[in-house]
Amino acid sequence: MLDNSVVKQYIYKNDHRLKDIRQSLRVNANQAEKVLWRFIRRKQLGYKFRRQFSIRNKVADFCSEELELIIEL
């Protein structure tokens, strides 16, 4: 059992060097990305998803650390 005093550490961290690319991808999202984001944002499925999240030197369309899932459209 996990100790409640343990601070959650994220496995992945957004690379600040890719910030402009991530923002551009969010602004210029295609229709499929917009529709999917509408259904998975704000833990509507019970899990937190991040949009345009960088992992190493790549940018994933959607990422859920809890599920260890990456979605690319």
N, CA, C and O atoms as a GROMACS GRO file, in nm:
protein
  292
    1MET      N    1   0.084  -0.117   0.000
    1MET     CA    2   0.000   0.000   0.000
    1MET      C    3   0.089   0.124   0.000
    1MET      O    4   0.189   0.129   0.071
    2LEU      N    5   0.051   0.224  -0.080
    2LEU     CA    6   0.129   0.345  -0.090
    2LEU      C    7   0.105   0.438   0.028
    2LEU      O    8  -0.007   0.448   0.078
    3ASP      N    9   0.209   0.503   0.070
    3ASP     CA   10   0.201   0.601   0.177
    3ASP      C   11   0.141   0.730   0.120
    3ASP      O   12   0.186   0.778   0.016
    4ASN      N   13   0.041   0.786   0.187
    4ASN     CA   14  -0.024   0.908   0.139
    4ASN      C   15   0.069   1.028   0.134
    4ASN      O   16   0.041   1.124   0.064
    5SER      N   17   0.180   1.023   0.208
    5SER     CA   18   0.273   1.136   0.209
    5SER      C   19   0.366   1.136   0.088
    5SER      O   20   0.441   1.231   0.068
    6VAL      N   21   0.363   1.029   0.009
    6VAL     CA   22   0.449   1.021  -0.108
    6VAL      C   23   0.395   1.113  -0.217
    6VAL      O   24   0.277   1.107  -0.251
    7VAL      N   25   0.482   1.198  -0.269
    7VAL     CA   26   0.443   1.290  -0.375
    7VAL      C   27   0.448   1.216  -0.508
    7VAL      O   28   0.544   1.146  -0.538
    8LYS      N   29   0.342   1.234  -0.588
    8LYS     CA   30   0.336   1.168  -0.718
    8LYS      C   31   0.443   1.227  -0.810
    8LYS      O   32   0.451   1.348  -0.827
    9GLN      N   33   0.523   1.140  -0.867
    9GLN     CA   34   0.623   1.184  -0.962
    9GLN      C   35   0.581   1.138  -1.100
    9GLN      O   36   0.551   1.020  -1.120
   10TYR      N   37   0.579   1.230  -1.193
   10TYR     CA   38   0.540   1.196  -1.329
   10TYR      C   39   0.652   1.122  -1.399
   10TYR      O   40   0.770   1.155  -1.386
   11ILE      N   41   0.613   1.021  -1.475
   11ILE     CA   42   0.709   0.942  -1.551
   11ILE      C   43   0.764   1.027  -1.665
   11ILE      O   44   0.884   1.026  -1.692
   12TYR      N   45   0.676   1.099  -1.730
   12TYR     CA   46   0.714   1.180  -1.845
   12TYR      C   47   0.705   1.327  -1.808
   12TYR      O   48   0.621   1.366  -1.727
   13LYS      N   49   0.790   1.407  -1.866
   13LYS     CA   50   0.786   1.551  -1.843
   13LYS      C   51   0.789   1.619  -1.978
   13LYS      O   52   0.863   1.578  -2.068
   14ASN      N   53   0.709   1.725  -1.992
   14ASN     CA   54   0.712   1.801  -2.116
   14ASN      C   55   0.847   1.870  -2.131
   14ASN      O   56   0.896   1.934  -2.038
   15ASP      N   57   0.906   1.857  -2.248
   15ASP     CA   58   1.033   1.921  -2.277
   15ASP      C   59   1.005   2.066  -2.315
   15ASP      O   60   0.932   2.092  -2.412
   16HIS      N   61   1.060   2.159  -2.241
   16HIS     CA   62   1.033   2.300  -2.266
   16HIS      C   63   1.078   2.344  -2.404
   16HIS      O   64   1.027   2.443  -2.457
   17ARG      N   65   1.173   2.274  -2.464
   17ARG     CA   66   1.220   2.310  -2.599
   17ARG      C   67   1.116   2.282  -2.706
   17ARG      O   68   1.123   2.336  -2.816
   18LEU      N   69   1.018   2.198  -2.674
   18LEU     CA   70   0.913   2.163  -2.771
   18LEU      C   71   0.783   2.238  -2.746
   18LEU      O   72   0.680   2.208  -2.807
   19LYS      N   73   0.785   2.335  -2.656
   19LYS     CA   74   0.663   2.407  -2.618
   19LYS      C   75   0.594   2.472  -2.737
   19LYS      O   76   0.472   2.459  -2.752
   20ASP      N   77   0.668   2.541  -2.822
   20ASP     CA   78   0.608   2.608  -2.938
   20ASP      C   79   0.545   2.508  -3.034
   20ASP      O   80   0.439   2.535  -3.091
   21ILE      N   81   0.608   2.395  -3.051
   21ILE     CA   82   0.554   2.291  -3.140
   21ILE      C   83   0.424   2.235  -3.082
   21ILE      O   84   0.326   2.218  -3.154
   22ARG      N   85   0.424   2.207  -2.950
   22ARG     CA   86   0.303   2.154  -2.886
   22ARG      C   87   0.188   2.253  -2.897
   22ARG      O   88   0.075   2.214  -2.928
   23GLN      N   89   0.215   2.380  -2.874
   23GLN     CA   90   0.110   2.482  -2.883
   23GLN      C   91   0.056   2.492  -3.025
   23GLN      O   92  -0.065   2.504  -3.046
   24SER      N   93   0.145   2.487  -3.123
   24SER     CA   94   0.102   2.493  -3.263
   24SER      C   95   0.015   2.373  -3.299
   24SER      O   96  -0.085   2.389  -3.369
   25LEU      N   97   0.051   2.255  -3.252
   25LEU     CA   98  -0.029   2.135  -3.279
   25LEU      C   99  -0.167   2.144  -3.215
   25LEU      O  100  -0.264   2.098  -3.274
   26ARG      N  101  -0.177   2.203  -3.096
   26ARG     CA  102  -0.307   2.220  -3.032
   26ARG      C  103  -0.395   2.314  -3.111
   26ARG      O  104  -0.513   2.287  -3.134
   27VAL      N  105  -0.338   2.425  -3.154
   27VAL     CA  106  -0.414   2.527  -3.228
   27VAL      C  107  -0.459   2.473  -3.364
   27VAL      O  108  -0.570   2.503  -3.409
   28ASN      N  109  -0.375   2.393  -3.427
   28ASN     CA  110  -0.404   2.341  -3.561
   28ASN      C  111  -0.450   2.196  -3.560
   28ASN      O  112  -0.419   2.121  -3.652
   29ALA      N  113  -0.521   2.156  -3.457
   29ALA     CA  114  -0.568   2.018  -3.445
   29ALA      C  115  -0.666   1.983  -3.557
   29ALA      O  116  -0.746   2.067  -3.599
   30ASN      N  117  -0.658   1.859  -3.605
   30ASN     CA  118  -0.754   1.816  -3.708
   30ASN      C  119  -0.887   1.779  -3.641
   30ASN      O  120  -0.896   1.775  -3.519
   31GLN      N  121  -0.988   1.754  -3.721
   31GLN     CA  122  -1.122   1.730  -3.669
   31GLN      C  123  -1.128   1.607  -3.578
   31GLN      O  124  -1.196   1.609  -3.476
   32ALA      N  125  -1.056   1.502  -3.614
   32ALA     CA  126  -1.056   1.379  -3.532
   32ALA      C  127  -0.999   1.407  -3.392
   32ALA      O  128  -1.051   1.357  -3.293
   33GLU      N  129  -0.892   1.486  -3.385
   33GLU     CA  130  -0.833   1.520  -3.256
   33GLU      C  131  -0.928   1.603  -3.171
   33GLU      O  132  -0.939   1.583  -3.050
   34LYS      N  133  -0.997   1.697  -3.234
   34LYS     CA  134  -1.093   1.781  -3.162
   34LYS      C  135  -1.207   1.698  -3.103
   34LYS      O  136  -1.247   1.718  -2.988
   35VAL      N  137  -1.259   1.605  -3.183
   35VAL     CA  138  -1.371   1.522  -3.138
   35VAL      C  139  -1.326   1.430  -3.024
   35VAL      O  140  -1.394   1.420  -2.922
   36LEU      N  141  -1.211   1.364  -3.041
   36LEU     CA  142  -1.162   1.275  -2.936
   36LEU      C  143  -1.135   1.352  -2.807
   36LEU      O  144  -1.171   1.305  -2.699
   37TRP      N  145  -1.074   1.469  -2.816
   37TRP     CA  146  -1.042   1.548  -2.698
   37TRP      C  147  -1.169   1.587  -2.623
   37TRP      O  148  -1.169   1.593  -2.500
   38ARG      N  149  -1.276   1.613  -2.696
   38ARG     CA  150  -1.403   1.648  -2.634
   38ARG      C  151  -1.453   1.537  -2.542
   38ARG      O  152  -1.520   1.564  -2.442
   39PHE      N  153  -1.421   1.411  -2.575
   39PHE     CA  154  -1.471   1.296  -2.498
   39PHE      C  155  -1.376   1.247  -2.390
   39PHE      O  156  -1.420   1.179  -2.296
   40ILE      N  157  -1.247   1.280  -2.399
   40ILE     CA  158  -1.154   1.225  -2.301
   40ILE      C  159  -1.101   1.329  -2.203
   40ILE      O  160  -1.035   1.293  -2.106
   41ARG      N  161  -1.129   1.456  -2.226
   41ARG     CA  162  -1.077   1.559  -2.136
   41ARG      C  163  -1.149   1.559  -2.002
   41ARG      O  164  -1.259   1.504  -1.990
   42ARG      N  165  -1.088   1.619  -1.903
   42ARG     CA  166  -1.145   1.635  -1.768
   42ARG      C  167  -1.187   1.502  -1.705
   42ARG      O  168  -1.288   1.497  -1.635
   43LYS      N  169  -1.112   1.398  -1.728
   43LYS     CA  170  -1.136   1.266  -1.667
   43LYS      C  171  -1.276   1.211  -1.693
   43LYS      O  172  -1.332   1.142  -1.608
   44GLN      N  173  -1.333   1.243  -1.809
   44GLN     CA  174  -1.467   1.194  -1.840
   44GLN      C  175  -1.471   1.041  -1.848
   44GLN      O  176  -1.576   0.981  -1.826
   45LEU      N  177  -1.358   0.978  -1.879
   45LEU     CA  178  -1.352   0.832  -1.884
   45LEU      C  179  -1.296   0.774  -1.755
   45LEU      O  180  -1.277   0.653  -1.744
   46GLY      N  181  -1.270   0.860  -1.659
   46GLY     CA  182  -1.216   0.814  -1.532
   46GLY      C  183  -1.064   0.819  -1.524
   46GLY      O  184  -1.007   0.782  -1.422
   47TYR      N  185  -0.999   0.863  -1.630
   47TYR     CA  186  -0.854   0.871  -1.635
   47TYR      C  187  -0.812   1.007  -1.690
   47TYR      O  188  -0.882   1.065  -1.773
   48LYS      N  189  -0.698   1.056  -1.643
   48LYS     CA  190  -0.647   1.184  -1.690
   48LYS      C  191  -0.572   1.163  -1.820
   48LYS      O  192  -0.486   1.075  -1.831
   49PHE      N  193  -0.604   1.244  -1.919
   49PHE     CA  194  -0.532   1.244  -2.045
   49PHE      C  195  -0.468   1.379  -2.066
   49PHE      O  196  -0.523   1.482  -2.027
   50ARG      N  197  -0.352   1.378  -2.127
   50ARG     CA  198  -0.283   1.501  -2.164
   50ARG      C  199  -0.284   1.511  -2.315
   50ARG      O  200  -0.278   1.410  -2.386
   51ARG      N  201  -0.291   1.633  -2.364
   51ARG     CA  202  -0.299   1.656  -2.508
   51ARG      C  203  -0.168   1.717  -2.556
   51ARG      O  204  -0.113   1.806  -2.491
   52GLN      N  205  -0.117   1.670  -2.671
   52GLN     CA  206   0.008   1.718  -2.729
   52GLN      C  207   0.116   1.721  -2.622
   52GLN      O  208   0.166   1.827  -2.584
   53PHE      N  209   0.152   1.604  -2.574
   53PHE     CA  210   0.246   1.588  -2.464
   53PHE      C  211   0.378   1.535  -2.518
   53PHE      O  212   0.379   1.438  -2.594
   54SER      N  213   0.488   1.598  -2.480
   54SER     CA  214   0.618   1.553  -2.533
   54SER      C  215   0.676   1.442  -2.446
   54SER      O  216   0.675   1.448  -2.323
   55ILE      N  217   0.727   1.342  -2.514
   55ILE     CA  218   0.796   1.230  -2.452
   55ILE      C  219   0.928   1.218  -2.525
   55ILE      O  220   0.934   1.185  -2.644
   56ARG      N  221   1.033   1.245  -2.450
   56ARG     CA  222   1.167   1.257  -2.509
   56ARG      C  223   1.162   1.364  -2.617
   56ARG      O  224   1.128   1.479  -2.587
   57ASN      N  225   1.195   1.332  -2.742
   57ASN     CA  226   1.196   1.435  -2.846
   57ASN      C  227   1.076   1.422  -2.941
   57ASN      O  228   1.078   1.478  -3.051
   58LYS      N  229   0.974   1.351  -2.900
   58LYS     CA  230   0.851   1.333  -2.980
   58LYS      C  231   0.734   1.400  -2.910
   58LYS      O  232   0.738   1.422  -2.789
   59VAL      N  233   0.630   1.431  -2.986
   59VAL     CA  234   0.509   1.488  -2.928
   59VAL      C  235   0.393   1.394  -2.959
   59VAL      O  236   0.358   1.372  -3.075
   60ALA      N  237   0.334   1.338  -2.854
   60ALA     CA  238   0.221   1.246  -2.868
   60ALA      C  239   0.091   1.326  -2.871
   60ALA      O  240   0.079   1.427  -2.801
   61ASP      N  241  -0.005   1.283  -2.952
   61ASP     CA  242  -0.134   1.353  -2.958
   61ASP      C  243  -0.203   1.349  -2.822
   61ASP      O  244  -0.246   1.452  -2.771
   62PHE      N  245  -0.215   1.230  -2.764
   62PHE     CA  246  -0.280   1.214  -2.633
   62PHE      C  247  -0.201   1.113  -2.552
   62PHE      O  248  -0.145   1.018  -2.607
   63CYS      N  249  -0.196   1.134  -2.421
   63CYS     CA  250  -0.119   1.047  -2.334
   63CYS      C  251  -0.190   1.033  -2.200
   63CYS      O  252  -0.234   1.132  -2.142
   64SER      N  253  -0.201   0.909  -2.151
   64SER     CA  254  -0.252   0.884  -2.017
   64SER      C  255  -0.145   0.807  -1.941
   64SER      O  256  -0.114   0.693  -1.973
   65GLU      N  257  -0.088   0.871  -1.840
   65GLU     CA  258   0.015   0.805  -1.760
   65GLU      C  259  -0.044   0.692  -1.677
   65GLU      O  260   0.020   0.588  -1.658
   66GLU      N  261  -0.166   0.712  -1.627
   66GLU     CA  262  -0.231   0.609  -1.544
   66GLU      C  263  -0.248   0.479  -1.622
   66GLU      O  264  -0.224   0.370  -1.569
   67LEU      N  265  -0.289   0.492  -1.748
   67LEU     CA  266  -0.311   0.374  -1.833
   67LEU      C  267  -0.186   0.331  -1.907
   67LEU      O  268  -0.184   0.225  -1.969
   68GLU      N  269  -0.081   0.413  -1.901
   68GLU     CA  270   0.038   0.392  -1.980
   68GLU      C  271   0.000   0.375  -2.127
   68GLU      O  272   0.039   0.279  -2.194
   69LEU      N  273  -0.077   0.473  -2.175
   69LEU     CA  274  -0.135   0.468  -2.308
   69LEU      C  275  -0.103   0.595  -2.385
   69LEU      O  276  -0.115   0.706  -2.332
   70ILE      N  277  -0.064   0.580  -2.509
   70ILE     CA  278  -0.042   0.693  -2.600
   70ILE      C  279  -0.133   0.673  -2.719
   70ILE      O  280  -0.141   0.563  -2.774
   71ILE      N  281  -0.203   0.780  -2.759
   71ILE     CA  282  -0.292   0.775  -2.875
   71ILE      C  283  -0.239   0.871  -2.979
   71ILE      O  284  -0.219   0.990  -2.952
   72GLU      N  285  -0.217   0.821  -3.099
   72GLU     CA  286  -0.172   0.901  -3.212
   72GLU      C  287  -0.277   0.894  -3.321
   72GLU      O  288  -0.320   0.786  -3.360
   73LEU      N  289  -0.318   1.009  -3.370
   73LEU     CA  290  -0.416   1.012  -3.480
   73LEU      C  291  -0.351   1.067  -3.606
   73LEU      O  292  -0.416   1.078  -3.709
   0.00000   0.00000   0.00000
